[in-house]
Amino acid sequence: MLTQLQIENIAVIEHADIDFSAGFSVLSGETGAGKSIIIDALNAVLGSRVSRDLIRTGQSRASVSALFSELPPAALQKAADLGLSTEDGTLLIRREMTPDGRNLCRVNGHPATLSMLRELGPFLVNIHGQHDGQHLLDEQFHIEYLDAFAGLELPLAEYQSHYEELLQLNRRIRALSMSAAEKKRRIEELEGQIAELTDAHLREGERDELLSRRTELVNAERLSAALGDACRLLDGTDDGEGAVALLSMAERALRAGEKLSGQLPPLIERATELSVLASDLASDLASTLSAMAFSPEELEETEQRLELLSRLERKYNMPPDELAGLLPALSQELESLALADESMDSLKDAYAAKRQVVYEQAEKLNAMRAEAAVRLCAQMEQQLAQMDMPSARFGAEIDTSLGKGQTRFTRRGCDTVRFLLSANSGEDLKPLSKVASGGELSRMMLALRNVLSEGDRGVTAVFDEVDAGVSGRAASRVGEKLFSIASTRQVLCVTHLPQIAALADRQYYISKESRGGRTYTRVEPLDTDGRIRELTRLTAGDSVTDAARQNAAEMLRLAEIRKKELLTNQPK
C-alpha cells in the first residue's frame, strides 16, 4: 500500500507531502488545481516516461518519492528478483529528474534504473486513467482483456514460441524457393536495410523527445532573437546610437544648461536615473543572452534527425519506435537466404509438423477463451448491476478461423474477440461503439478493471476521473463500487462528483494560489468540517448557502450509514 508521496517541483506543485492509509481515499478540488498532476507524479516514480514540461518552470531538478508498506507477496518476490532489499517489508522509491533528461533513481537508498521501476510498478500500483474507457471502443484490445481475465499468459507465451518458429521455417522455405538472381537481389536489399537501421541507432521514444526538444530550441531561437533586438536598440549598432548612448547624451545636454535655469536639476536627476536604468537593463539583457543555451547547431542536428526518422518511417511504412524491432526479423531472413544448401523437403516436413503443433495450441487457446468468456460475461453483468445497470447484458463474441478451410494464425492464435452490450431490457447485444454512452463506458471500464484485478489484492488501485459521464444515482453506485473494492485493497480516486467523494474514508482537497506571478498547489487532508465545505462546493459551486451546507452534511451522514450497510452485506 502507498503510505506516503512526496513531490517537489512537479508542474504547479512546488512541494507536497501526502500521507495515505488503507481504504478509500478521494482527491478533489477545482479544475486545474493539480489533481491529475499528482497521478502524473505517481506515474513518474513508477518509471513512466516524463515530459520535460512536467518539471516546474525555472527549476533545475524535480523529484518524487513514494513509500510503500504492507507489500503483497508478488511485489516482495519481484523486488527480490530485481535484487532490491525489502528487509523491513517496505519500499522507498525515489526518482530525481532534470530538464536535460537525466534521471537518478533509488530504491531503499540503493541505485536503481528506470526499467527496474517499470518492472516493479505493476506489482505496487494499478493506475486507471480517465481515457481508459475509450479502449473499450477499440476492438483490437478486447482479446487482450479476455486473455488477461482467462489467465492465458503462460499458454499464450507457449503458443507464441511455436508460432515464431513456424514463421522462421516459412521464411527459410521462401528463401530456398527463390531463383539465384532473386536471392542475390534480396540479400543485397536485406544487407542494405540492416546496415541502414543499424547505423540509425534507433531508440524507443526518440521522436517524441526530439519533437519536444525542437520546440524548446525554436522557442529559444525566437527568444534569442528578441533579446538580441533589444540589446541592439539599447547599445546601438554601427549605423547609429542606441538608447543608452542617447540618454547619456541627453543628460550631458541638460547639464550644459544647468546654471541657466533652476528648473533643470530635477530633470537632470531623472535623465541620470533613466540613463543608469537603461545601462543596467542593457547589461542584464546581454548577460541573459550570453547565458542562453540556444545552439543553432543542435537545432540543425535535431531537424536532420527528425527528417531521418520520417524518411525511415516512409520507407519501411512503420513507426520509428517499431523499426528497431524489425532488425531481428531481417537478420533471420538474411541468415535463411545464406543456407542455400538446406533441403527443401526436410524444411517442408518440419513446417508441416510445426504447423500442426501451432494449430493444436491455437485450439487450446480458443477453448480456454470460450470457457473464460462465459465467466467474464456473468461477472461483468453482476458488476454492472451494482452500478445502476440492472438490465445490462454483456457479451464476448469469439470468431475463429480454425476449421474454416484457410486457417489464419496471428500472435494471439486464430481468434478475434468483440465485446457486446445490451444496456436495456429487450435490446439485442450490439458492439460497444454503437450502443455505449460515455457514462456506460465509464462503468463498464470500472467493472472490467475490478474483474481483472481480483488476483491483484494488495496492489493499490488509482482511478483518475473514471467517473466521466456519470451523475445522480449512477454516480452513487460507482462510489459504492469503489468503496467495496477498497475493502480488499487501497483505492485512490480523483473525482469531481460529490456522490463519490462522500463515500470516501478520507478526502484531500487540492487548491492553487498565485503569489509573485507564480502558481502554487496545496494538498490538504480534510477533517469532517472541511469535507462538508468541499462537498458543498462540489454540489453548489459558488452558490454557497446554509441550505447547501446542510445538504452536504446530510450527504456525508447518509454516506456513512450506506458504508456500514455495504460492509455488513459484503461476502465473508
C-alpha positions as CSV (number, residue, x, y, z in Angstrom):
1,M,0.0,0.0,0.0
2,L,1.1,3.6,-0.7
3,T,1.9,5.2,2.6
4,Q,3.5,8.5,1.6
5,L,4.0,10.5,-1.6
6,Q,6.5,13.4,-1.6
7,I,6.5,15.7,-4.6
8,E,9.0,18.5,-5.4
9,N,8.9,20.9,-8.4
10,I,6.5,18.9,-10.5
11,A,4.4,21.4,-12.6
12,V,2.5,23.7,-10.3
13,I,3.4,21.7,-7.2
14,E,6.5,23.2,-5.6
15,H,6.4,20.9,-2.6
16,A,3.8,18.4,-1.3
17,D,3.9,15.7,1.4
18,I,0.8,13.5,1.3
19,D,0.3,10.7,3.8
20,F,-2.1,7.9,2.7
21,S,-3.6,5.0,4.6
22,A,-5.7,1.9,3.8
23,G,-9.2,2.1,2.5
24,F,-10.9,4.6,0.1
25,S,-9.2,8.0,-0.4
26,V,-10.5,10.8,-2.7
27,L,-8.7,13.7,-4.2
28,S,-10.9,16.6,-5.2
29,G,-10.5,20.3,-5.9
30,E,-11.0,23.0,-8.6
31,T,-10.3,22.3,-12.2
32,G,-6.6,23.0,-13.0
33,A,-5.6,22.8,-9.3
34,G,-3.3,19.9,-9.9
35,K,-5.2,16.8,-9.1
36,S,-4.1,14.8,-12.1
37,I,-0.5,16.1,-11.7
38,I,-0.4,14.0,-8.5
39,I,-1.2,11.0,-10.7
40,D,1.5,12.1,-13.2
41,A,4.0,12.3,-10.3
42,L,3.0,8.8,-9.1
43,N,3.4,7.5,-12.7
44,A,6.9,9.1,-12.8
45,V,8.1,7.4,-9.6
46,L,7.0,4.1,-11.1
47,G,9.2,4.6,-14.1
48,S,6.9,6.1,-16.8
49,R,8.3,8.4,-19.4
50,V,8.2,12.0,-18.3
51,S,7.9,15.1,-20.4
52,R,10.4,17.9,-19.6
53,D,7.4,20.2,-19.3
54,L,6.4,18.3,-16.1
55,I,9.4,19.9,-14.3
56,R,8.4,23.2,-12.7
57,T,9.5,26.2,-14.8
58,G,12.8,27.7,-13.6
59,Q,13.8,24.7,-11.5
60,S,16.9,22.6,-12.2
61,R,15.6,19.5,-10.6
62,A,12.4,17.8,-9.7
63,S,11.8,14.7,-7.6
64,V,9.1,12.3,-6.5
65,S,9.4,9.8,-3.6
66,A,6.9,7.1,-2.8
67,L,6.9,4.9,0.3
68,F,5.1,1.5,0.1
69,S,4.4,-0.7,3.1
70,E,2.4,-4.0,3.7
71,L,3.7,-5.2,0.3
72,P,1.8,-8.1,-1.3
73,P,3.8,-11.3,-1.8
74,A,4.1,-10.8,-5.6
75,A,5.7,-7.4,-5.0
76,L,8.2,-8.8,-2.5
77,Q,9.1,-11.6,-4.9
78,K,9.5,-9.1,-7.8
79,A,11.7,-6.9,-5.7
80,A,13.9,-9.9,-4.8
81,D,14.1,-10.9,-8.4
82,L,15.4,-7.4,-9.2
83,G,17.9,-7.6,-6.4
84,L,16.2,-5.0,-4.3
85,S,16.3,-5.2,-0.5
86,T,13.0,-5.3,1.4
87,E,14.2,-6.3,4.8
88,D,11.6,-4.3,6.8
89,G,8.8,-5.0,4.4
90,T,8.8,-1.6,2.8
91,L,10.0,0.1,-0.4
92,L,11.0,3.7,-0.6
93,I,11.3,4.6,-4.3
94,R,12.8,8.0,-5.3
95,R,13.3,9.5,-8.8
96,E,15.0,12.8,-9.5
97,M,14.7,14.4,-12.9
98,T,16.5,17.3,-14.7
99,P,15.4,19.3,-17.7
100,D,18.1,17.8,-19.8
101,G,16.5,14.3,-19.4
102,R,18.8,12.8,-16.8
103,N,17.3,10.6,-14.1
104,L,18.6,9.4,-10.7
105,C,16.6,6.5,-9.3
106,R,16.9,4.9,-5.9
107,V,15.1,2.1,-4.1
108,N,15.6,1.9,-0.3
109,G,18.6,4.1,-0.8
110,H,20.3,1.9,-3.4
111,P,20.8,2.9,-7.1
112,A,18.2,1.6,-9.5
113,T,17.2,2.0,-13.2
114,L,14.1,3.3,-14.8
115,S,13.5,-0.2,-16.3
116,M,13.6,-1.7,-12.8
117,L,10.9,0.8,-11.6
118,R,8.8,0.0,-14.6
119,E,9.0,-3.7,-13.9
120,L,8.2,-3.2,-10.2
121,G,5.4,-0.7,-10.7
122,P,2.5,-3.1,-11.7
123,F,3.1,-5.1,-8.5
124,L,2.6,-2.0,-6.4
125,V,0.0,0.2,-8.2
126,N,-2.5,-0.1,-11.0
127,I,-3.5,3.3,-12.5
128,H,-6.7,3.6,-14.4
129,G,-7.0,6.8,-16.4
130,Q,-10.0,8.9,-17.4
131,H,-9.5,7.9,-21.1
132,D,-9.3,4.1,-20.5
133,G,-12.9,3.8,-21.4
134,Q,-12.1,4.7,-25.0
135,H,-10.0,1.5,-25.2
136,L,-13.3,-0.5,-24.9
137,L,-14.4,1.1,-28.2
138,D,-11.3,-0.3,-29.9
139,E,-12.0,-3.9,-30.6
140,Q,-8.3,-4.8,-31.0
141,F,-8.0,-4.5,-27.2
142,H,-10.9,-6.9,-26.4
143,I,-8.9,-10.1,-26.9
144,E,-6.2,-8.7,-24.6
145,Y,-8.8,-8.1,-21.8
146,L,-10.3,-11.6,-22.3
147,D,-6.9,-13.2,-22.2
148,A,-6.0,-11.3,-19.0
149,F,-9.2,-12.5,-17.4
150,A,-8.6,-16.1,-18.6
151,G,-5.0,-16.1,-17.2
152,L,-3.6,-17.1,-20.6
153,E,-0.1,-15.6,-20.0
154,L,1.7,-18.9,-20.0
155,P,-0.3,-20.8,-22.7
156,L,-0.1,-17.7,-24.9
157,A,3.7,-17.5,-24.4
158,E,4.0,-21.2,-25.3
159,Y,1.9,-20.7,-28.4
160,Q,3.9,-17.6,-29.5
161,S,7.1,-19.5,-29.1
162,H,5.9,-22.2,-31.6
163,Y,4.3,-19.5,-33.8
164,E,7.7,-17.7,-34.2
165,E,9.4,-21.0,-35.1
166,L,6.7,-21.5,-37.7
167,L,7.3,-18.1,-39.2
168,Q,11.0,-18.7,-39.3
169,L,10.5,-22.0,-41.1
170,N,8.3,-20.3,-43.6
171,R,10.9,-17.6,-44.2
172,R,13.5,-20.3,-44.9
173,I,11.3,-22.1,-47.3
174,R,10.6,-18.9,-49.2
175,A,14.3,-18.1,-49.3
176,L,15.1,-21.5,-50.9
177,S,12.2,-21.1,-53.3
178,M,13.9,-18.0,-54.9
179,S,15.9,-18.1,-58.1
180,A,19.6,-17.3,-57.9
181,A,19.0,-13.8,-59.2
182,E,16.1,-13.1,-56.9
183,K,18.1,-14.4,-54.0
184,K,21.1,-12.2,-54.8
185,R,18.9,-9.1,-55.1
186,R,17.1,-9.9,-51.8
187,I,20.4,-10.5,-50.0
188,E,21.7,-7.1,-51.2
189,E,18.4,-5.4,-50.2
190,L,18.5,-7.0,-46.7
191,E,22.1,-6.1,-46.2
192,G,21.4,-2.5,-47.1
193,Q,18.3,-2.4,-44.8
194,I,20.2,-4.0,-41.9
195,A,23.1,-1.6,-42.3
196,E,20.8,1.4,-42.6
197,L,18.8,0.6,-39.5
198,T,21.9,-0.4,-37.5
199,D,23.6,2.9,-38.4
200,A,20.5,4.8,-37.4
201,H,20.8,3.7,-33.8
202,L,17.1,4.0,-33.2
203,R,15.7,4.4,-29.7
204,E,12.2,3.9,-28.5
205,G,10.5,7.2,-27.7
206,E,13.3,9.2,-29.6
207,R,10.9,11.0,-31.9
208,D,8.8,12.3,-29.1
209,E,11.9,13.5,-27.3
210,L,13.2,15.2,-30.5
211,L,9.9,16.9,-31.2
212,S,9.9,18.3,-27.6
213,R,13.5,19.4,-27.9
214,R,12.9,21.1,-31.3
215,T,10.1,23.1,-29.7
216,E,12.4,24.1,-26.9
217,L,15.1,25.1,-29.4
218,V,12.8,27.0,-31.7
219,N,11.4,29.0,-28.7
220,A,15.0,29.6,-27.6
221,E,15.9,30.8,-31.1
222,R,13.0,33.3,-31.0
223,L,13.8,34.4,-27.5
224,S,17.5,34.9,-28.5
225,A,16.4,37.0,-31.5
226,A,14.1,39.1,-29.3
227,L,16.9,39.7,-26.7
228,G,19.3,40.5,-29.5
229,D,17.0,43.1,-31.0
230,A,16.5,44.7,-27.5
231,C,20.3,44.7,-26.9
232,R,20.9,46.4,-30.3
233,L,18.2,49.0,-29.6
234,L,19.8,49.8,-26.2
235,D,23.5,49.6,-27.1
236,G,23.3,50.8,-30.7
237,T,24.9,49.5,-33.9
238,D,27.4,50.7,-36.4
239,D,24.5,52.5,-38.1
240,G,23.5,54.6,-35.1
241,E,23.5,55.2,-31.4
242,G,21.3,53.2,-29.0
243,A,19.0,54.2,-26.2
244,V,21.8,54.1,-23.6
245,A,24.1,56.5,-25.6
246,L,21.2,58.8,-26.5
247,L,20.1,59.0,-22.8
248,S,23.6,59.8,-21.8
249,M,23.8,62.5,-24.5
250,A,20.5,63.9,-23.3
251,E,21.9,64.0,-19.7
252,R,25.0,65.9,-20.9
253,A,22.9,68.4,-22.9
254,L,20.8,69.2,-19.8
255,R,23.9,69.6,-17.6
256,A,25.3,72.1,-20.1
257,G,22.3,74.4,-19.3
258,E,22.1,73.6,-15.6
259,K,23.3,77.0,-14.5
260,L,20.8,78.8,-16.7
261,S,17.6,77.6,-15.1
262,G,16.6,76.4,-11.6
263,Q,14.1,74.0,-13.3
264,L,16.8,71.8,-14.8
265,P,18.3,69.9,-11.7
266,P,15.3,67.7,-11.2
267,L,15.1,67.0,-14.9
268,I,18.9,66.2,-14.9
269,E,18.3,63.8,-12.0
270,R,15.6,62.0,-13.9
271,A,17.7,61.8,-17.0
272,T,20.6,60.4,-14.9
273,E,18.2,57.7,-13.4
274,L,16.9,56.8,-16.9
275,S,20.5,56.5,-18.2
276,V,21.6,54.3,-15.3
277,L,18.4,52.1,-15.7
278,A,18.9,51.8,-19.4
279,S,22.6,50.9,-18.9
280,D,21.7,48.3,-16.2
281,L,18.9,46.9,-18.5
282,A,21.4,46.6,-21.4
283,S,23.9,44.8,-19.2
284,D,21.2,42.4,-17.8
285,L,19.9,41.6,-21.3
286,A,23.5,41.0,-22.6
287,S,24.1,38.6,-19.6
288,T,20.8,36.8,-20.2
289,L,21.6,36.5,-23.9
290,S,25.1,35.1,-23.3
291,A,23.8,32.6,-20.7
292,M,21.1,31.2,-23.1
293,A,21.6,27.6,-24.1
294,F,20.4,28.0,-27.6
295,S,22.6,26.3,-30.2
296,P,21.8,26.7,-33.9
297,E,23.9,23.6,-34.5
298,E,21.8,21.5,-32.1
299,L,18.6,22.7,-33.8
300,E,20.0,21.7,-37.2
301,E,21.1,18.3,-35.8
302,T,17.6,17.8,-34.3
303,E,15.9,18.7,-37.6
304,Q,18.2,16.4,-39.5
305,R,17.5,13.5,-37.1
306,L,13.7,14.1,-37.3
307,E,14.0,14.1,-41.1
308,L,15.9,10.8,-40.9
309,L,13.2,9.2,-38.7
310,S,10.5,10.5,-41.1
311,R,12.3,9.1,-44.1
312,L,12.7,5.7,-42.5
313,E,9.1,5.7,-41.5
314,R,8.0,6.4,-45.1
315,K,10.4,3.8,-46.5
316,Y,9.5,1.0,-44.2
317,N,5.9,2.0,-43.6
318,M,6.4,1.5,-39.8
319,P,6.6,4.0,-36.9
320,P,10.2,4.7,-35.7
321,D,9.6,3.1,-32.3
322,E,8.9,-0.2,-34.1
323,L,11.7,-0.1,-36.6
324,A,14.4,-1.3,-34.1
325,G,12.3,-4.5,-33.7
326,L,12.5,-5.1,-37.4
327,L,16.2,-5.8,-37.3
328,P,16.0,-9.4,-35.8
329,A,13.4,-10.4,-38.5
330,L,15.6,-9.0,-41.3
331,S,18.7,-10.7,-39.9
332,Q,16.8,-14.0,-39.6
333,E,15.7,-13.8,-43.3
334,L,19.3,-13.0,-44.3
335,E,20.6,-16.0,-42.4
336,S,17.9,-18.2,-44.1
337,L,18.9,-17.0,-47.5
338,A,22.5,-17.9,-46.8
339,L,21.5,-21.5,-46.1
340,A,21.1,-22.3,-49.8
341,D,22.1,-25.9,-49.5
342,E,19.4,-26.8,-47.0
343,S,17.0,-29.5,-48.0
344,M,13.6,-28.2,-49.1
345,D,11.9,-31.5,-48.4
346,S,13.1,-31.6,-44.8
347,L,12.1,-27.9,-44.3
348,K,8.6,-28.6,-45.6
349,D,8.3,-31.6,-43.3
350,A,9.4,-29.5,-40.3
351,Y,7.0,-26.8,-41.3
352,A,4.0,-29.2,-41.6
353,A,4.9,-30.7,-38.1
354,K,5.3,-27.3,-36.6
355,R,2.0,-26.0,-38.1
356,Q,0.2,-28.9,-36.5
357,V,1.6,-28.0,-33.1
358,V,0.6,-24.4,-33.6
359,Y,-2.8,-25.4,-34.7
360,E,-3.3,-27.6,-31.6
361,Q,-2.0,-24.7,-29.4
362,A,-4.5,-22.3,-31.1
363,E,-7.3,-24.8,-30.4
364,K,-6.4,-24.8,-26.7
365,L,-6.4,-21.0,-26.6
366,N,-9.8,-21.0,-28.3
367,A,-11.3,-23.4,-25.8
368,M,-9.9,-21.5,-22.9
369,R,-11.2,-18.2,-24.2
370,A,-14.7,-19.7,-24.8
371,E,-14.8,-21.0,-21.2
372,A,-13.5,-17.7,-19.8
373,A,-15.9,-15.6,-21.9
374,V,-18.9,-17.2,-20.1
375,R,-17.5,-16.4,-16.7
376,L,-16.4,-12.9,-17.8
377,C,-19.9,-12.1,-19.0
378,A,-21.5,-13.3,-15.8
379,Q,-19.2,-11.3,-13.6
380,M,-19.5,-8.2,-15.8
381,E,-23.3,-8.3,-15.6
382,Q,-23.1,-8.7,-11.8
383,Q,-20.7,-5.7,-11.6
384,L,-22.8,-3.5,-13.9
385,A,-26.0,-4.4,-11.9
386,Q,-24.3,-3.0,-8.8
387,M,-23.6,0.3,-10.7
388,D,-27.2,1.1,-11.7
389,M,-27.3,-1.0,-14.9
390,P,-29.6,-3.8,-13.6
391,S,-30.8,-4.8,-17.1
392,A,-27.5,-4.8,-18.8
393,R,-26.3,-7.9,-20.7
394,F,-22.7,-8.2,-21.6
395,G,-21.4,-10.5,-24.4
396,A,-18.0,-11.6,-25.6
397,E,-18.2,-12.8,-29.2
398,I,-15.3,-15.1,-30.3
399,D,-14.7,-15.6,-34.0
400,T,-12.1,-18.1,-35.1
401,S,-10.6,-19.2,-38.4
402,L,-9.9,-22.7,-37.0
403,G,-11.5,-25.4,-39.2
404,K,-12.7,-23.0,-41.8
405,G,-10.5,-24.1,-44.7
406,Q,-7.9,-21.3,-44.6
407,T,-6.7,-21.0,-41.0
408,R,-5.1,-17.6,-40.2
409,F,-2.5,-17.7,-37.5
410,T,-1.6,-14.5,-35.6
411,R,0.5,-13.8,-32.5
412,R,-2.6,-14.4,-30.4
413,G,-3.9,-17.5,-32.2
414,C,-6.7,-17.8,-34.6
415,D,-9.4,-15.8,-32.8
416,T,-10.8,-12.3,-32.8
417,V,-12.9,-11.1,-29.8
418,R,-15.5,-8.5,-29.7
419,F,-17.4,-7.2,-26.6
420,L,-21.1,-6.6,-27.0
421,L,-23.7,-4.8,-24.8
422,S,-27.4,-4.6,-24.3
423,A,-27.9,-1.8,-21.8
424,N,-31.7,-2.1,-21.5
425,S,-34.2,-5.0,-21.4
426,G,-35.4,-6.2,-24.8
427,E,-32.5,-4.9,-26.8
428,D,-30.2,-7.1,-28.8
429,L,-26.5,-7.3,-28.0
430,K,-24.6,-4.9,-30.1
431,P,-20.9,-3.7,-30.5
432,L,-20.0,-1.2,-27.7
433,S,-19.2,1.6,-30.2
434,K,-22.8,1.5,-31.4
435,V,-24.7,1.5,-28.1
436,A,-22.5,2.6,-25.1
437,S,-22.8,6.1,-23.8
438,G,-19.9,7.9,-22.0
439,G,-21.4,7.0,-18.6
440,E,-21.9,3.4,-19.6
441,L,-18.3,3.2,-20.9
442,S,-17.0,4.5,-17.6
443,R,-19.0,2.0,-15.6
444,M,-18.0,-0.9,-17.9
445,M,-14.3,0.0,-17.6
446,L,-14.6,0.2,-13.8
447,A,-16.4,-3.2,-13.8
448,L,-13.8,-4.7,-16.1
449,R,-10.9,-3.4,-14.1
450,N,-12.4,-4.7,-11.0
451,V,-13.0,-8.2,-12.5
452,L,-9.4,-8.3,-13.9
453,S,-7.8,-7.2,-10.6
454,E,-9.3,-9.9,-8.4
455,G,-5.9,-11.6,-8.4
456,D,-4.1,-8.3,-7.5
457,R,-5.3,-7.9,-3.9
458,G,-2.9,-5.8,-2.0
459,V,-2.0,-3.7,-5.1
460,T,-3.0,0.0,-4.8
461,A,-5.7,0.9,-7.3
462,V,-5.7,4.5,-8.6
463,F,-8.7,5.9,-10.5
464,D,-8.1,9.2,-12.3
465,E,-11.6,10.7,-13.1
466,V,-13.0,7.4,-14.2
467,D,-16.5,8.8,-13.5
468,A,-16.8,10.7,-16.7
469,G,-20.3,11.0,-18.0
470,V,-21.8,9.6,-14.7
471,S,-24.1,11.5,-12.4
472,G,-27.0,11.1,-10.0
473,R,-27.8,7.7,-8.7
474,A,-25.3,6.1,-11.1
475,A,-22.6,8.2,-9.5
476,S,-23.6,6.9,-6.1
477,R,-23.4,3.3,-7.3
478,V,-19.9,3.9,-8.8
479,G,-18.8,5.4,-5.4
480,E,-20.2,2.3,-3.7
481,K,-18.3,0.1,-6.0
482,L,-15.0,1.9,-5.4
483,F,-15.7,1.7,-1.6
484,S,-16.3,-2.0,-1.9
485,I,-13.1,-2.5,-3.9
486,A,-11.3,-0.7,-1.1
487,S,-12.2,-3.5,1.4
488,T,-9.5,-5.7,-0.2
489,R,-7.0,-3.1,-1.5
490,Q,-6.1,0.5,-1.1
491,V,-8.1,2.8,-3.5
492,L,-7.2,6.4,-4.5
493,C,-9.6,8.3,-6.7
494,V,-9.5,11.7,-8.4
495,T,-13.1,12.9,-8.7
496,H,-15.4,15.9,-9.1
497,L,-18.6,14.1,-8.1
498,P,-19.9,14.7,-4.5
499,Q,-21.7,11.3,-4.5
500,I,-18.3,9.6,-4.8
501,A,-16.4,11.9,-2.5
502,A,-19.0,11.4,0.3
503,L,-18.3,7.7,0.3
504,A,-14.6,8.0,0.9
505,D,-12.8,7.1,4.1
506,R,-10.5,10.1,3.7
507,Q,-10.6,13.2,1.5
508,Y,-7.8,15.5,0.3
509,Y,-8.5,19.0,-1.1
510,I,-6.3,20.2,-3.9
511,S,-6.1,24.0,-4.3
512,K,-4.0,26.6,-6.1
513,E,-3.0,30.1,-5.5
514,S,-0.9,32.8,-7.2
515,R,2.0,34.5,-5.5
516,G,4.5,36.8,-7.2
517,G,3.4,35.8,-10.6
518,R,3.8,32.0,-9.9
519,T,1.1,29.3,-9.3
520,Y,1.4,27.1,-6.2
521,T,-0.7,24.0,-5.4
522,R,-1.5,22.8,-1.9
523,V,-2.7,19.3,-0.9
524,E,-4.7,19.4,2.4
525,P,-6.3,16.5,4.2
526,L,-9.8,17.4,5.3
527,D,-11.5,16.8,8.6
528,T,-15.3,16.5,8.9
529,D,-15.9,20.3,8.7
530,G,-13.5,20.5,5.7
531,R,-15.3,17.7,3.9
532,I,-18.6,19.4,4.4
533,R,-17.2,22.6,2.9
534,E,-15.7,20.7,-0.1
535,L,-18.9,18.7,-0.6
536,T,-20.8,22.0,-0.6
537,R,-18.5,23.4,-3.2
538,L,-18.8,20.2,-5.4
539,T,-22.6,20.3,-5.0
540,A,-23.4,24.0,-5.2
541,G,-20.4,25.6,-6.8
542,D,-20.2,29.3,-5.9
543,S,-23.8,29.4,-4.6
544,V,-22.9,28.5,-1.0
545,T,-25.9,28.8,1.3
546,D,-26.9,27.4,4.7
547,A,-29.2,25.0,2.8
548,A,-26.3,23.8,0.6
549,R,-24.1,23.2,3.7
550,Q,-26.9,21.3,5.4
551,N,-27.4,19.2,2.3
552,A,-23.7,18.4,2.2
553,A,-23.6,17.4,5.9
554,E,-26.7,15.2,5.3
555,M,-25.0,13.6,2.3
556,L,-21.9,12.8,4.4
557,R,-24.1,11.4,7.2
558,L,-26.1,9.2,4.8
559,A,-22.9,8.0,3.1
560,E,-21.6,6.8,6.5
561,I,-24.8,4.8,7.0
562,R,-24.5,3.3,3.5
563,K,-20.9,2.3,4.0
564,K,-21.8,0.4,7.1
565,E,-24.5,-1.4,5.2
566,L,-22.1,-2.3,2.4
567,L,-19.6,-3.7,4.9
568,T,-22.3,-5.7,6.6
569,N,-23.5,-7.2,3.2
570,Q,-20.1,-8.0,1.8
571,P,-19.3,-11.7,1.4
572,K,-17.0,-13.0,4.1
